[in-house]
Each structure stands twice: as structure tokens, then as C-alpha cells.
Amino acid sequence: MAVNKAILIGNLGRDPEVRYLPSGQTVASFSLATSDSYSDRSGNRQERTDWHNIVVFGKQAELCSQYLKKGRQVYIEGRIQTSQYEAKDGTGKRSRTEIVAQRVQFLGGKQGGGERVESSHEPMELGAGDAVPPIDDEDIPF
């Protein structure tokens, strides 16, 4: 048995970018910042921020592009996926790790200029029977 699950709460680092797969399916991608506070050996409070690449498909992608803006707080549940691609400058292979969101819930109010989401849209999630298609190398935009 294997488990691949990521749960994040953070703030958008940029507005979602929307594109469409050749099949017509909507894809939204954005960066998400999560922060952690800790005390170093000297007792000084430190904060570390990690950045995550988020990818959302279908109806959720459309809603994310409509309601999410840079700075907005969001809850993400999904799976971790790493893909490889050839660098545009021809310098070799690169890899990209991203969270393929299966559940997105908007948090907070009008942070970052985002619109308030009607309660009928919270939480947005895929049903257990809905499949998230794998990303084909042809679909990677870089």
C-alpha cells in the first residue's frame, strides 16, 4: 500500500495562470507560500517560507482563476507529482515537483483583492470517482 497526499494552508504568491489542454480541459497553476517559525540555537525566532507549485484541473481550475488572487489564503489537498522536461535553452533535463490539487478550499476574506466566495462553492472538491488526468510531457508549457 502506498500513500501520496499533501495538505497545505498558505497564501498565493501570484494570481493563477490558466491554460487549456488539447482536450479542452482547464488547468490553473499558481505558487503557494507556507511558513514555519522556529527558534534557532541562540533562542532567536526565525521564520522559513517554502514555495509550492500547485496545479488544478477542470471546474476547480475555473473557480480558482475566478476567485483566487495573489495573497489569498487557501487550503489545498492533493498528491505530489514530479515530472521531467528538457530545458528550453538546451542545457539538459530539469525536474519540477508540484501538488496536483484534488481539493481546494478558499480561506479568509478579500485578501489580495480576491472576491468573497459564495458558500455554495466552499469547499470545492473532486468526487472520489473523478479522475485527475496525468500530465503528458506535451502539455507542460515550458
N, C-alpha and C positions, 0 to 999 in steps of 0.2 A: 504494500500500500504506500502511495506517495501523496504528499500534500504540497500544494503550491498556492499559498494565499498571502496576500499583503493587505494590511489595513493601515490607512494613513489619515490623519487630520492635519491639514495645513492650509497655506494661503497660496493662491495662484501667483506665479511670477510673471505671467504675461497673459493677455487675452487668448482664448482658444483660437487655433488656426483650423479652418475647416477645409476639407478636400473631399473628393468623391472617387471611389474605386471604380474601375471599368464596369463593374456590375451595377453601378448607380448607388451603392450603399454609402451613406455619410460617415465620415471619420473626422473626429475632432481630436486635436492634440494640444497639450499645454504643459507647462512646468509647474511643479508644486513644491513649495518650501516647507520643510518640517524643522523644528528647532528643539534642541535639548540643552538644558542647563546643568552644570555640574561645578563642583569646587575642585580647583587644582591642588597640588601638594602644599602650596603656600596658604591655602584657605581662600584664595581669591575666586570669586564667582566668574565662571566662563560660560559662554554660550556658543554652541556649534549649530550651524544650519546645513542641512543636507537637501540637495535638489533632486527631484524625481521627475522622469518623463512619463506623462500619463497619456494613454490613447483610449478613446471612447468610440463605440460604433453605434450606428442606427439611430433610433429615436432619441436615445440618451445624448448622442453627439449633437443632434439638432437643438435639444434643450440646453445643453451646455453652452453652445455657441450663442444662444439667445439670452441666457441669464447670467452666465459667469463672466466676470471681468477681472483684470489684474487686481490683486489684493483681497479678493473674496475668499472667505474661508469655506472649505469643502471637506466632506468625509468621502473617502474612496475605499472600496473593497475590490480586489481583483487578483490577478495572477501575474507573476513575474515572468517576463519573456525577454530573452536575449537573441538578437539577430545580427548577422554579419553582412557587410556590404563592401563593395570596392570604393575606395576614396575617389572623389571626383578628380583630384589632382594626380591620380595615378600612382600614389605613394604606397599602395598596398591595401590590405583588408583592415577594416575597422569593425568594432562591435558597438552595439547600442543596447542598453538594458532599459526596459520600460515596464510600466504597470499597465496591463490591459484591464481597464475598469469593467467590472461586472455589476457594480452598484455604486451610484453616485448620489450623495445627499447634500444639498446646499445648506450651509450653516450661516448664522449671523444675519444681519440686516443688509443695508445698502452699502456694504464695504466696497471700496474700489469702484464706486459708480455702478455697481450691479443692481439689477431690479429685484424687488421682492418677489419671491416665488409663491404662487398660489399653493395652498395646502394640498390640492389635488395632484401636484407634481412632486410632493415630498413623501417618502423617498422614491426616487426613480430607480428601478432595478429590473434586470432581466429575469424572466421566469426560469425555473430550473431546466425546462425543456428547450430554452432558446440557446442556440449555439453561437458563440463568437467565432467568426471565421479566422483561420490562421492568416497572418500577413504574408503574402507572396513577395519574393525579392523584387518583382516587377512593380509592386505597389509602394515600395519605400521611396520617398520623394527626395532622397539625397544620394 
